[in-house]
Amino acid sequence: MMEDAAHAWTQHLRIAVLRSLLDLPEQTGHESLLVDLVNGVAIMADRDQVRGAISWLHEQSLVVAEVKRGALCASLTERGVLVAEGRRSYPGVKKPSRALTAAATLAIDKLKG
């Protein structure tokens, strides 16, 4: 049962990262910002967990990950955009819901203002 919950949480974290990137300028963000954004949609993750999600998403070619000025940054790929928008499913990533989309938008708006 705990494994099922951990698996579901991981899938939610991955889509939250993708959705957050989708709403950022140039569809790119650094790990610290992504931690704040995923926590803003109640996916309580620390920096190591977000780094793990970014690394996994990079291995799947859903993001391009690179270190810039000491921080891990991620940029959506074309495939990542399709998954983030819910137009394509991908094993290991939760299909986005309308509620998650609205929550991600609210989290970004909070950080802006």
Backbone as CSV, one residue per row, in Angstrom:
resi,resn,N_x,N_y,N_z,CA_x,CA_y,CA_z,C_x,C_y,C_z
1,MET,0.826,-1.191,0.000,0.000,0.000,0.000,0.870,1.256,0.000
2,MET,1.937,1.270,0.829,2.827,2.426,0.864,3.540,2.605,-0.473
3,GLU,3.880,1.478,-1.119,4.517,1.563,-2.429,3.588,2.208,-3.437
4,ASP,2.296,1.879,-3.382,1.319,2.479,-4.290,1.230,3.980,-4.069
5,ALA,1.226,4.400,-2.807,1.150,5.830,-2.489,2.412,6.543,-2.958
6,ALA,3.566,5.941,-2.749,4.832,6.546,-3.182,4.891,6.655,-4.699
7,HIS,4.411,5.616,-5.386,4.387,5.624,-6.853,3.451,6.722,-7.364
8,ALA,2.279,6.830,-6.775,1.319,7.868,-7.180,1.895,9.261,-6.927
9,TRP,2.538,9.454,-5.765,3.133,10.755,-5.434,4.212,11.125,-6.452
10,THR,5.035,10.145,-6.820,6.107,10.389,-7.788,5.534,10.799,-9.136
11,GLN,4.467,10.136,-9.574,3.824,10.503,-10.837,3.250,11.914,-10.770
12,HIS,2.677,12.272,-9.631,2.138,13.624,-9.441,3.264,14.658,-9.455
13,LEU,4.367,14.351,-8.802,5.506,15.269,-8.788,6.006,15.515,-10.207
14,ARG,6.120,14.475,-10.986,6.628,14.617,-12.363,5.719,15.496,-13.210
15,ILE,4.401,15.299,-13.131,3.514,16.154,-13.924,3.506,17.578,-13.375
16,ALA,3.646,17.736,-12.071,3.698,19.078,-11.493,4.922,19.835,-11.999
17,VAL,6.052,19.157,-12.108,7.253,19.794,-12.659,7.014,20.187,-14.115
18,LEU,6.472,19.272,-14.903,6.206,19.580,-16.319,5.226,20.734,-16.470
19,ARG,4.137,20.706,-15.700,3.131,21.777,-15.785,3.721,23.114,-15.354
20,SER,4.557,23.089,-14.333,5.195,24.326,-13.870,6.083,24.907,-14.959
21,LEU,6.867,24.058,-15.603,7.729,24.526,-16.690,6.918,25.091,-17.845
22,LEU,5.787,24.470,-18.128,4.933,24.915,-19.230,4.509,26.368,-19.040
23,ASP,4.294,26.771,-17.805,3.802,28.113,-17.520,4.895,29.147,-17.298
24,LEU,6.157,28.731,-17.320,7.263,29.664,-17.092,7.769,30.262,-18.402
25,PRO,8.344,31.464,-18.329,8.939,32.059,-19.532,9.971,31.113,-20.142
26,GLU,9.897,30.961,-21.438,10.790,30.077,-22.191,10.695,28.618,-21.749
27,GLN,9.665,28.297,-20.951,9.430,26.926,-20.479,10.673,26.343,-19.813
28,THR,11.344,27.198,-19.040,12.596,26.840,-18.365,12.558,27.334,-16.931
29,GLY,13.055,26.508,-16.004,13.113,26.922,-14.609,14.223,26.208,-13.876
30,HIS,14.689,26.823,-12.792,15.734,26.193,-11.987,15.099,25.463,-10.809
31,GLU,15.868,24.578,-10.227,15.354,23.664,-9.211,14.681,24.371,-8.038
32,SER,15.225,25.472,-7.581,14.654,26.178,-6.429,13.252,26.712,-6.754
33,LEU,13.107,27.302,-7.926,11.799,27.798,-8.351,10.813,26.645,-8.498
34,LEU,11.259,25.547,-9.068,10.376,24.392,-9.250,9.944,23.801,-7.916
35,VAL,10.817,23.814,-6.913,10.423,23.358,-5.577,9.261,24.221,-5.083
36,ASP,9.399,25.540,-5.196,8.333,26.441,-4.748,7.030,26.190,-5.511
37,LEU,7.132,25.993,-6.815,5.926,25.806,-7.627,5.221,24.491,-7.326
38,VAL,5.969,23.403,-7.208,5.302,22.126,-6.914,4.737,22.128,-5.499
39,ASN,5.417,22.778,-4.569,4.865,22.892,-3.221,3.608,23.750,-3.230
40,GLY,3.536,24.708,-4.149,2.356,25.560,-4.276,1.110,24.820,-4.733
41,VAL,1.296,23.646,-5.312,0.147,22.821,-5.708,0.020,21.606,-4.795
42,ALA,0.571,21.737,-3.597,0.439,20.732,-2.528,1.124,19.408,-2.836
43,ILE,2.143,19.439,-3.684,3.008,18.273,-3.869,4.256,18.612,-3.062
44,MET,4.241,18.297,-1.801,5.303,18.734,-0.899,6.576,17.949,-1.187
45,ALA,7.507,18.627,-1.865,8.755,17.993,-2.281,9.926,18.873,-1.874
46,ASP,11.036,18.229,-1.541,12.236,18.995,-1.239,13.113,19.074,-2.491
47,ARG,14.219,19.762,-2.372,15.093,19.985,-3.521,15.622,18.668,-4.095
48,ASP,15.998,17.727,-3.260,16.507,16.443,-3.755,15.443,15.691,-4.548
49,GLN,14.209,15.741,-4.081,13.123,15.054,-4.786,12.843,15.710,-6.134
50,VAL,12.879,17.029,-6.177,12.670,17.727,-7.451,13.837,17.450,-8.395
51,ARG,15.045,17.435,-7.857,16.212,17.083,-8.684,16.051,15.681,-9.274
52,GLY,15.574,14.744,-8.458,15.348,13.388,-8.944,14.315,13.349,-10.058
53,ALA,13.235,14.131,-9.894,12.205,14.185,-10.931,12.764,14.785,-12.217
54,ILE,13.539,15.864,-12.086,14.144,16.488,-13.273,15.064,15.496,-13.977
55,SER,15.875,14.780,-13.221,16.795,13.802,-13.815,16.031,12.708,-14.554
56,TRP,14.971,12.201,-13.923,14.167,11.154,-14.561,13.516,11.699,-15.838
57,LEU,12.949,12.897,-15.750,12.301,13.497,-16.929,13.314,13.727,-18.047
58,HIS,14.543,14.063,-17.684,15.615,14.233,-18.675,15.929,12.894,-19.357
59,GLU,16.017,11.834,-18.569,16.297,10.503,-19.125,15.208,10.067,-20.100
60,GLN,13.991,10.573,-19.904,12.863,10.210,-20.770,12.719,11.179,-21.950
61,SER,13.613,12.151,-22.038,13.594,13.188,-23.087,12.360,14.087,-23.003
62,LEU,11.839,14.253,-21.794,10.710,15.170,-21.599,11.199,16.567,-21.220
63,VAL,12.406,16.647,-20.675,13.068,17.922,-20.407,14.536,17.797,-20.781
64,VAL,15.163,18.938,-20.967,16.612,19.008,-21.079,17.091,19.580,-19.753
65,ALA,17.970,18.871,-19.080,18.482,19.309,-17.784,19.945,19.694,-17.936
66,GLU,20.301,20.815,-17.299,21.694,21.247,-17.293,21.952,22.096,-16.062
67,VAL,23.188,22.115,-15.640,23.573,22.912,-14.479,24.028,24.281,-14.986
68,LYS,23.407,25.316,-14.432,23.769,26.696,-14.763,24.029,27.438,-13.463
69,ARG,25.228,27.965,-13.327,25.609,28.714,-12.130,25.341,27.930,-10.841
70,GLY,25.609,26.641,-10.908,25.481,25.797,-9.734,24.091,25.261,-9.451
71,ALA,23.099,25.644,-10.249,21.721,25.166,-10.028,21.288,24.298,-11.204
72,LEU,20.548,23.251,-10.892,20.007,22.397,-11.941,18.823,23.105,-12.580
73,CYS,18.869,23.247,-13.892,17.793,23.895,-14.640,17.171,22.881,-15.588
74,ALA,15.887,23.070,-15.861,15.180,22.177,-16.775,14.415,23.008,-17.787
75,SER,14.397,22.525,-19.020,13.633,23.143,-20.102,12.800,22.058,-20.766
76,LEU,11.555,22.377,-21.049,10.686,21.399,-21.702,11.149,21.099,-23.120
77,THR,11.032,19.853,-23.503,11.214,19.460,-24.895,9.829,19.467,-25.557
78,GLU,9.803,19.289,-26.851,8.517,19.225,-27.557,7.660,18.088,-26.997
79,ARG,8.288,16.961,-26.749,7.587,15.811,-26.171,7.062,16.155,-24.773
80,GLY,7.875,16.858,-23.989,7.473,17.272,-22.647,6.273,18.198,-22.664
81,VAL,6.221,19.090,-23.646,5.067,19.990,-23.790,3.800,19.175,-24.036
82,LEU,3.880,18.197,-24.914,2.712,17.366,-25.222,2.206,16.637,-23.979
83,VAL,3.127,16.124,-23.176,2.745,15.416,-21.950,2.175,16.409,-20.934
84,ALA,2.827,17.563,-20.775,2.361,18.574,-19.820,0.968,19.072,-20.163
85,GLU,0.675,19.193,-21.436,-0.638,19.663,-21.871,-1.695,18.562,-21.855
86,GLY,-1.276,17.327,-21.618,-2.225,16.220,-21.592,-2.593,15.702,-22.968
87,ARG,-1.846,16.110,-23.984,-2.134,15.644,-25.341,-1.446,14.322,-25.648
88,ARG,-0.524,13.916,-24.784,0.140,12.620,-24.908,0.365,12.089,-23.501
89,SER,0.154,10.802,-23.330,0.431,10.206,-22.017,1.834,9.610,-22.054
90,TYR,2.397,9.434,-20.860,3.726,8.854,-20.762,3.774,8.016,-19.493
91,PRO,4.243,6.766,-19.577,4.313,5.912,-18.391,5.180,6.555,-17.307
92,GLY,4.665,6.581,-16.090,5.407,7.146,-14.975,5.088,8.599,-14.696
93,VAL,4.242,9.193,-15.553,3.826,10.589,-15.374,2.308,10.622,-15.322
94,LYS,1.768,11.248,-14.289,0.315,11.367,-14.162,-0.216,12.255,-15.278
95,LYS,-1.327,11.844,-15.846,-1.985,12.696,-16.842,-2.539,13.910,-16.102
96,PRO,-2.313,15.121,-16.629,-2.747,16.315,-15.891,-4.265,16.428,-15.808
97,SER,-4.701,16.967,-14.685,-6.124,17.223,-14.512,-6.358,18.718,-14.598
98,ARG,-7.579,19.113,-14.798,-7.901,20.543,-14.844,-7.605,21.204,-13.510
99,ALA,-7.818,20.482,-12.415,-7.552,21.043,-11.081,-6.071,21.342,-10.914
100,LEU,-5.211,20.448,-11.397,-3.770,20.667,-11.297,-3.370,21.873,-12.139
101,THR,-3.959,22.017,-13.309,-3.663,23.153,-14.164,-4.031,24.458,-13.471
102,ALA,-5.207,24.512,-12.880,-5.646,25.723,-12.177,-4.764,25.998,-10.971
103,ALA,-4.394,24.972,-10.231,-3.548,25.149,-9.051,-2.161,25.639,-9.441
104,ALA,-1.611,25.133,-10.533,-0.297,25.579,-10.998,-0.338,27.047,-11.392
105,THR,-1.397,27.458,-12.054,-1.545,28.863,-12.439,-1.623,29.750,-11.214
106,LEU,-2.370,29.332,-10.199,-2.467,30.108,-8.956,-1.120,30.203,-8.252
107,ALA,-0.372,29.118,-8.228,0.945,29.129,-7.567,1.881,30.096,-8.268
108,ILE,1.865,30.113,-9.582,2.721,31.035,-10.326,2.295,32.471,-10.092
109,ASP,0.997,32.715,-10.082,0.504,34.069,-9.825,0.908,34.554,-8.433
110,LYS,0.888,33.665,-7.439,1.321,34.026,-6.077,2.778,34.451,-6.055
111,LEU,3.612,33.705,-6.776,5.032,34.021,-6.794,5.309,35.329,-7.527
112,LYS,4.506,35.647,-8.515,4.690,36.888,-9.269,4.309,38.113,-8.464
113,GLY,3.277,37.968,-7.653,2.758,39.176,-7.005,2.778,39.123,-5.562
